[in-house]
Structure formats: structure tokens, C-alpha cells
Amino acid sequence: MDTANISQCPEVTVKCFLLSRFQSAIGQQGTLGEIPLNIIGCTILKNGQDARSTRDEFSRFTGILPAHKKLIENGAIFPLNRSKDSARVLYVSAIALKLAKTWQQTPQTIAAQLAETLQPLCYPDFAVKVAPAGIIELELTDAGLAVWLQRLAQTNLPVPESRILSPVVSADRLFPIQYSHARCCSLLRMAHRDRIISIAQPDVPTAPPIWFLADPNPIPWIDEGDRLRLVHPAERRLISQLLTVLDNLYPNFEVKNREQPINYFKLANSLSEAFQIFYSQCRIWGEVKIEQPKLAQARLGLILATQSLLRFILENLFNAIAPLEL
């Protein structure tokens, strides 16, 4: 599968990837400087930062996007939100509605122009279309989703230089999250012993940031028909929660004076609950291991991704232990 757009991009999250493509699309039309700055819904850029330093910081994975100088000075980005439909990874943008008055065109016309420019920038990772009323929809394809899951399961998350620690959470409230993390580690080591997967370094005293796989590599997310193997509702819910957590982790560390701070405990707890539901409903051993070994490996890939995010949150946001076992 050809997913060069995503596999080679520096952006840490799906949302950052799309924001950079939106900026490129509007920039190609020569209208970036005409965007009214009162349309913006959130901020990721530090005031007064020039374009060169922005590119340099972003290349070090601090989550800052390169942008037009005027936007950088005002700390602005484009409105872009995830759909609540857990069965799909769908992002929607109302940028065309916001630009209609300034550009003196209908939202449908603006959306159609932007969608036409976005399509080659996002292909084959996203399907781009214009919904009624000029809303732009970008849906992550199965091939694109496979690449993001592979990155999340087998790539260390970068720790920004300027971190925001979450408020102190009591040990008893953190325990279910720590339990889910330890359970992930236990399942991965068990799968290694049963030769479903091969972990490069299985014998470690503490939980690693990533359990790197020697085999399979890459994880078989996609079946022979180029469709994602993970179609069970519990699998889709866990995938949706993984991407929700990821989008909230970056680039939020670079936001200053955030009006509505992210509730990282709620995010981590929701991820933990989604994992527990997934594990209770989606088998890995037994018939699945024997008759559908690649499905078992793909499900273990979800566990790898879950462990990575839970460990990151526990250690970097809560300054808590991410236990290898309990």
C-alpha cells in the first residue's frame, strides 16, 4: 500500500497532519493572508515566533505547525474537529462558512475549491468530499489508518521540551489505568512466549516506551482485500479512543493560557475502559490464534498502541509508575 504522505510526514497527530494540508491548500490559492483572524477556535502557535524557528521546533516534534507569518503572530489555526462517530475516523471543517463573507463567495464554492486542492495533498490517506452547507469532510482511509496505527504501535512518542503536568490524581483513581497498562504488558509477553509475535527485547525490568517487534513487521493491519482487519465495534471504539487521546496530547503542550484545559485523567480513563471492553470482546488466543493468526497479530498491535499511550500519560503527565505487572 502506498501511504507516502503519512508515513513520511513529521506531524505527530492526524489532526496536525490535516492542519498542515489545509494551510498548504489555502496557501496554493494565494489567499492565506486574507483569512480573518476572528474565525479561529484554538491556538497552537506561540506569539511572535517567526516561520524559521517554527519549522525548526516542529522538526524536533514539539507539535508546532509551520504557518504563514501573520497567523503565527496572532496564534491562529483553522477550525477542524473530529466526528463523534467511532465507526469512522472523520474530520470536519467549517472553514468555508467562516471565509464566505471575506472572500465574497458561497461556502459551497469555497469548500469545493479547497477540497479540489486538498485531494492530491491528502491522497491516498484521506477521502475528501464536500457535505451540504459547505462543510469539508476528510475521512481516514483504511490504508491511511493502518499507517497511523503502525506509527503509534512502533514509534516512540516525542516528549516536548515544555510539558504540562496534569493536576495530582490520587493513587486509587489511577489504579484502573495502571492495571490496564500492566495487563497490556502481560498480554504482549504472553503472545511472545506463544510465538504469535516476536518482541525484540522481551526481558526488561520495567515497561519500555515501546515494545518493538521483530516479527511481524509491519503489523498486518490490512487484509488481502486492502481492508482493515479490525472491524469489530470494540476494536473500532478502541481505535477511535487512541486517536482522540493522540490528538489531545499534541500540540496542546505548546498552547499558552488555554481557556479549557484538557482533562488528561478523563482521556486516560476512557482509553483504559475502551481497552478493557476490547479485551473482553475480541479474542486473541484459541480459534483466532489458530485460524486467523494475522487478526490475532493486528489485535496485539492495538494492545501495543494502547500500552504506549497509557505509559506516556502515566509517566509524563501524572508522574506516576507505569507498572510492568501488578
N, C-alpha and C positions, 0 to 999 in steps of 0.2 A: 504494500500500500504506500502511496506517495503522500506524505504529510510533511513536506519540507517546510511549509510555513510555520507550523507549530514546533516541530522537532528542532529547528534551528533558531527559534526566537528567544530573546533574552528575558521576556516577560515571565514573571513568576506565577501569575494567575491568569485564568481565562479572561476575566474582566479587563485586566491590564492589556492583554493581547488585543482585545476588541477596541479598547480606547485608542490604542496606538494606530489601529487601522482606520478608525473614524477620523482621527487627526490627519492621517495621510490622505484620505478620501476628500476631505474638505480642502486640504492644502492643495491638492491637484486641481481643484476648481478655482484656485486663486482667490478664495473668499474667506480664508481663516481669520484675517484681521477684521472682518465685518461682523463677527459673532458678537451679539450683545452680551455683555458680561453679567447682566442681571438674570440670565436664564439658568445659571449653574446651580446644581443641587448639592455638591460636596467638593472637597478640596484635597488635593494630594501633593501640590507643589508649594515649595517654600518661597515666600515673598522675596523679591529682589534677586532671585537666582538667575544667572544667565544661562543661555542654552548650552554652552560648552560644559559648564560644571554639572548641569542636569544630566547630560549624556554620560559624563564620566561617572557620576554617582550611580546612575541606573545600570551602567555596565558592571558595577560591583554588586548588583542585585539588592539595592536598598529600596526598590519598589517605586522609584520616581520615574515618570514618563517624560521623554523629550517632547517639547511643545513649543509653539510659537512664543516669542519673547513677551508679547503683550499678555498672553494667557498666563505665562509664568509669573509676571509681575503682579497679576491680580489673583493668583492662586486658583485657577479655574479649570474645570474639565467639562466634558459633555455628559448630559443625563443618560444613564444606562443602568438598567435594572434586570435582575433575574426573574423569570416567571416562577410562580409558586408550584407549577406542575412538576412533580417529582419524576414523572414518567419521561420527561424530556429535559434536555439542557437547553433552555431557550432564554435568550436575552432580548429585551425590547428597548427601543429608544424613541422618545418623543421629540428629538431634536428638530425635526421638520416643522412641528407645530410651533416651536419656540422661534424658529427662524422666519416663519411666514411673513410677519409684519416687516421685519428688517429687509428681507430680500424681495418683498412685494410679489411673491408668488404663492400659489396654493400649497398647503402641506403635502398634498399628493404629488405635485410636480417636483418639489424639493426632495421628498423621500425617494421618488423614482430615480432622480439624478444621482443621489448618494448611493442608493442600492446598486445602480449600474457600475459605479466606481468601486464600491466595496466588494462586489462579487469576485473579481480577479485577485484582490488583495487577501481575501479570506478562503478562496478555493484551494484545496478540496475539504478544508477543515470545517467550514460552516456553509449552511444553506441560507441564502439571503433572500428575503422577499418583503414586499410592502403590504401591510394589512390595511383594512379600511381606516379612514381618517388620517392616513399618512404616518402610521406607526411603522417603524422599521423593525423587522424580526430577524434575528440571527440564531439559527439552531445548530448546535454542535452535531456534526455527523458521527456515525459510528467509528469511522476511521480516525477522525479528529479526537473523539473521546478516548479511543484506545491509546493514542499518543500521550494525552494528558494523564491518564491513569498510569501508564508506564513511567512517566516522569515522576509522578507523585510516589509511586511504589519503589523507585530505584534511584532517586536523586535526592541528595541532602537539601533540606530547606535552608536557605541562607538566613543568618541572623543579622538584622540591621544593626548598624553602629549605635543608633539611638533607639532604645527599646522602651516600651511602655509596659510596666508590670501591672498585672491585674490586682485589684484590691485583695487583701488577705481573705482566703476562704478556709473555713475550719476543716480539720482533718476528716471528720466524719462525712462531710459533704463531698470531699474529694475522693473518698474511698471507692465509690462505684466507678469512677473514671479510672482510678489506678487499677481496679480489678479488671476492667476491660482491657487495659494495656497489658497487664500480666497474662491475661487469657490469650491475647493475640500472640505474645511471645511463646507461650506454651504450645499453641496450635502450630506455629511455624516450625518449632523444633521437633514436634511430633511428626509433622509432614516430612521433615528432613530425614528422620530416622526411618520412616516408612518409604523413603525414596520416591515420594511424589514430586518433591522439589529437591534441589541441592543447594544448600546455603554455603557461601564461600568460607565463612568463618562462624561455624555454629556454636563453638565452645567459647563463650565470653562470660566474664564475671558480672557484667552489668549490661543492661539493654543498650544496643547501639542505636545511633540515629536512624540507620537503615540496615535491614538485613539484606545484604547484597546476594543475589542469586547467581550461582554458576550455571544452573540449568533449572527451568527453561529461561532462555534469554534471547529475545524478549518473551514476556509472558503471553500466552496465546489468548488474547482478549477477543480476537476476531475469528469467526469460523470460516469454513471453506466457501461459504456464500458471501463473504465480506460483510457479515453482520456481527454485531456484538453478541457474544455468548451469554452475557449477563442480562436476562430479560425478566427474571422473577421480580415481583413487586418489591420484595425485601432487598434484593440486590440494587434495584433502581433507587430505592429510598436511601440506601447507604451511599451510593454514588452521588446522589443529589446533595446529601449532607456533607460529604467530603469536599465537594466543590464550593458549597456555601461557606464552610469553615475557611477554606483556602482563600476565597475572595475577601473574606473579612480580615484575614491575617495581613494581607498585603493589598494596597500600600498604606494601610492605616497607621503603621508605625511612624510614618513621616508626617502625619496630619498634626497640625498645631491647633490648640484651642477648639477641639472637636465639640460641637454642640451636644451631640448624643453619643457618648462613649459606647464602645462595643462591649456587650456583656459576654466576655470570653467564657465564663463559667457556664452560662446557658448554652453557648455553642458547643463546648466540650461535652456537656451532659447530653445534649441532643445527639451528638456523634456517638457517644457511648451507648445510648439507648438504641440508636439505629443499628449499631454493630450487634448488640445482644439479640435484637429481633432477627437480623440476618443470620446469625449463627444458629438460632433456634429453628429457622425455617429452611435453610439451604445447606444440604448435606455435602460433605467433602469425602468422607470415608464410605465404606460399604459398596453399594452398587455403583455409586457415582465414580468412585476411585477406579473400579474395575472396568465399567462400561463407558464412562465419559471422563477419562483422565485429564483431558485438556480443560474441561469445565471445572474439575477439581482444582487445577492449577490456576485458572482465572479467578476462582473464588478465593484462593490463597493470596492472589495478587491484591484483592480488595482488603484482605487482612493485613498485608504488608503496608498498604497505603494508610489504613486506619491506625496501625501501630505508630507509623511515622508522625502523623499529625497529633495523636494523643501524647506521645513523648515530647514533641515540640511544645505543646501547650503546657503540660505539667512542669517541665523543666525551665522553660523560658518565660512563661507568663505567670505561673504560680510559685516558681522557685520551690517546687516540690519534687519528690522522688518519683521517677517512672519505673516501677518495680519490674524486674525480670520475672519474678514469681511471687506468689503470696501463699 
